[in-house]
Amino acid sequence: MSVFLRDLLRFRRGPWEMVASIIIALGVFMLMQPFILFGYTYSFIITLVGTVMFLIVSHFPQ
């Protein structure tokens, strides 16, 4: 098992912050793209979920 997956399962801060940051970036990308209405519709929710997730995982142990 890779170190990244092991740390995800142990609820370590680093990998979970990376996942939350990727979700935030995905939400921002969905907000800026002009082609797919589904992506634009749910972009705010995805960005909000990533932000709340980042706030929660910032309290995880190193």
MODELLER restraints for C-alpha pairs under 7 A, 6 or more apart:
rsr = mdl.restraints
at = mdl.atoms
rsr.add(forms.Gaussian(group=physical.xy_distance, feature=features.Distance(at['CA:4:A'], at['CA:15:A']), mean=6.35, stdev=0.5))
rsr.add(forms.Gaussian(group=physical.xy_distance, feature=features.Distance(at['CA:7:A'], at['CA:15:A']), mean=6.65, stdev=0.5))
rsr.add(forms.Gaussian(group=physical.xy_distance, feature=features.Distance(at['CA:8:A'], at['CA:15:A']), mean=5.97, stdev=0.5))
rsr.add(forms.Gaussian(group=physical.xy_distance, feature=features.Distance(at['CA:8:A'], at['CA:16:A']), mean=6.43, stdev=0.5))
rsr.add(forms.Gaussian(group=physical.xy_distance, feature=features.Distance(at['CA:11:A'], at['CA:60:A']), mean=6.67, stdev=0.5))
rsr.add(forms.Gaussian(group=physical.xy_distance, feature=features.Distance(at['CA:12:A'], at['CA:60:A']), mean=5.98, stdev=0.5))
rsr.add(forms.Gaussian(group=physical.xy_distance, feature=features.Distance(at['CA:12:A'], at['CA:61:A']), mean=5.69, stdev=0.5))
rsr.add(forms.Gaussian(group=physical.xy_distance, feature=features.Distance(at['CA:12:A'], at['CA:62:A']), mean=5.66, stdev=0.5))
rsr.add(forms.Gaussian(group=physical.xy_distance, feature=features.Distance(at['CA:13:A'], at['CA:57:A']), mean=5.96, stdev=0.5))
rsr.add(forms.Gaussian(group=physical.xy_distance, feature=features.Distance(at['CA:13:A'], at['CA:58:A']), mean=6.24, stdev=0.5))
rsr.add(forms.Gaussian(group=physical.xy_distance, feature=features.Distance(at['CA:13:A'], at['CA:60:A']), mean=5.07, stdev=0.5))
rsr.add(forms.Gaussian(group=physical.xy_distance, feature=features.Distance(at['CA:13:A'], at['CA:61:A']), mean=5.82, stdev=0.5))
rsr.add(forms.Gaussian(group=physical.xy_distance, feature=features.Distance(at['CA:13:A'], at['CA:62:A']), mean=5.28, stdev=0.5))
rsr.add(forms.Gaussian(group=physical.xy_distance, feature=features.Distance(at['CA:14:A'], at['CA:62:A']), mean=6.93, stdev=0.5))
rsr.add(forms.Gaussian(group=physical.xy_distance, feature=features.Distance(at['CA:16:A'], at['CA:57:A']), mean=6.33, stdev=0.5))
rsr.add(forms.Gaussian(group=physical.xy_distance, feature=features.Distance(at['CA:17:A'], at['CA:54:A']), mean=5.85, stdev=0.5))
rsr.add(forms.Gaussian(group=physical.xy_distance, feature=features.Distance(at['CA:17:A'], at['CA:57:A']), mean=6.38, stdev=0.5))
rsr.add(forms.Gaussian(group=physical.xy_distance, feature=features.Distance(at['CA:20:A'], at['CA:50:A']), mean=4.93, stdev=0.5))
rsr.add(forms.Gaussian(group=physical.xy_distance, feature=features.Distance(at['CA:20:A'], at['CA:53:A']), mean=5.93, stdev=0.5))
rsr.add(forms.Gaussian(group=physical.xy_distance, feature=features.Distance(at['CA:20:A'], at['CA:54:A']), mean=5.32, stdev=0.5))
rsr.add(forms.Gaussian(group=physical.xy_distance, feature=features.Distance(at['CA:21:A'], at['CA:50:A']), mean=6.72, stdev=0.5))
rsr.add(forms.Gaussian(group=physical.xy_distance, feature=features.Distance(at['CA:23:A'], at['CA:46:A']), mean=6.77, stdev=0.5))
rsr.add(forms.Gaussian(group=physical.xy_distance, feature=features.Distance(at['CA:23:A'], at['CA:47:A']), mean=6.71, stdev=0.5))
rsr.add(forms.Gaussian(group=physical.xy_distance, feature=features.Distance(at['CA:23:A'], at['CA:50:A']), mean=5.12, stdev=0.5))
rsr.add(forms.Gaussian(group=physical.xy_distance, feature=features.Distance(at['CA:24:A'], at['CA:46:A']), mean=6.86, stdev=0.5))
rsr.add(forms.Gaussian(group=physical.xy_distance, feature=features.Distance(at['CA:24:A'], at['CA:47:A']), mean=4.70, stdev=0.5))
rsr.add(forms.Gaussian(group=physical.xy_distance, feature=features.Distance(at['CA:24:A'], at['CA:50:A']), mean=4.85, stdev=0.5))
rsr.add(forms.Gaussian(group=physical.xy_distance, feature=features.Distance(at['CA:24:A'], at['CA:51:A']), mean=6.49, stdev=0.5))
rsr.add(forms.Gaussian(group=physical.xy_distance, feature=features.Distance(at['CA:27:A'], at['CA:43:A']), mean=4.67, stdev=0.5))
rsr.add(forms.Gaussian(group=physical.xy_distance, feature=features.Distance(at['CA:27:A'], at['CA:44:A']), mean=6.53, stdev=0.5))
rsr.add(forms.Gaussian(group=physical.xy_distance, feature=features.Distance(at['CA:27:A'], at['CA:46:A']), mean=5.02, stdev=0.5))
rsr.add(forms.Gaussian(group=physical.xy_distance, feature=features.Distance(at['CA:27:A'], at['CA:47:A']), mean=4.52, stdev=0.5))
rsr.add(forms.Gaussian(group=physical.xy_distance, feature=features.Distance(at['CA:28:A'], at['CA:43:A']), mean=6.68, stdev=0.5))
rsr.add(forms.Gaussian(group=physical.xy_distance, feature=features.Distance(at['CA:28:A'], at['CA:47:A']), mean=6.54, stdev=0.5))
rsr.add(forms.Gaussian(group=physical.xy_distance, feature=features.Distance(at['CA:30:A'], at['CA:39:A']), mean=5.02, stdev=0.5))
rsr.add(forms.Gaussian(group=physical.xy_distance, feature=features.Distance(at['CA:30:A'], at['CA:40:A']), mean=5.45, stdev=0.5))
rsr.add(forms.Gaussian(group=physical.xy_distance, feature=features.Distance(at['CA:30:A'], at['CA:43:A']), mean=5.22, stdev=0.5))
rsr.add(forms.Gaussian(group=physical.xy_distance, feature=features.Distance(at['CA:31:A'], at['CA:40:A']), mean=5.02, stdev=0.5))
rsr.add(forms.Gaussian(group=physical.xy_distance, feature=features.Distance(at['CA:31:A'], at['CA:43:A']), mean=5.17, stdev=0.5))
